[in-house]
Amino acid sequence: MSLFPALQAMKSELLPTELLFAFLDEIYVLCRPERVTAVHQIVASHLESHCGIRCHLGKTKVYNKAGVTPPGMEELQRQAEEQGSTERIWVGDQTLPTEQQGVVLLGSPIGTLAFAESQRNFKNL
């Protein structure tokens, strides 16, 4: 079963300004905060219908530098917890310690300087 048809279907539903990236088992989407939950639903729906894969919300991360909380984060977090995850989804929350504000994309930390440094220090252990 190929992931390519699912990725094509996802891309067809994204806005022209939204970007979809995939590498092996990782999928990333760049979108505006107000589109996060809609885009998440697009990705989850096509992964399940084309590949029989359910999104692992414990691995789902949402970040933006402005700290603008996307609508629907509480609901996604609740669903993640129902799946048994203790991981935070919304990691752009500026009330978090700065070393927790960010995401790692293909091994590259994206977020606050403290987050990036914490990832570099973690990798060097």
WOTA-V180484 format. One record per pair of residues at least 6 apart in sequence whose C-alpha atoms are under 7 Angstrom apart, sorted by the first residue. I is the first residue (numbers start at 0). J is the second residue. Records with the same first field share a line. If there is no record, write none. Layout:
BEGIN
I=J  J
END
This chain:
BEGIN
0=50
2=50
5=45  46  49
8=45
9=41  42  45
10=19
17=29  30
18=28  29  30
19=27  28  29
20=26  27  28
21=27
32=67  69
33=69  70
35=69
36=71
43=53  54
46=52  53
47=53
56=79
57=79  84  86
59=88
60=88  89  90  102
61=88  89  90  91
62=89  90  91  101  102
63=91
64=91  110
66=91  92  93
68=92
72=89
76=87  88
90=99  100  101
91=100  101
92=100
97=111  113  114
98=111  113  114  117
99=114
100=110  111  114
101=108  109  110  111  114
102=108  109  110
103=109
108=115  118
109=115
END
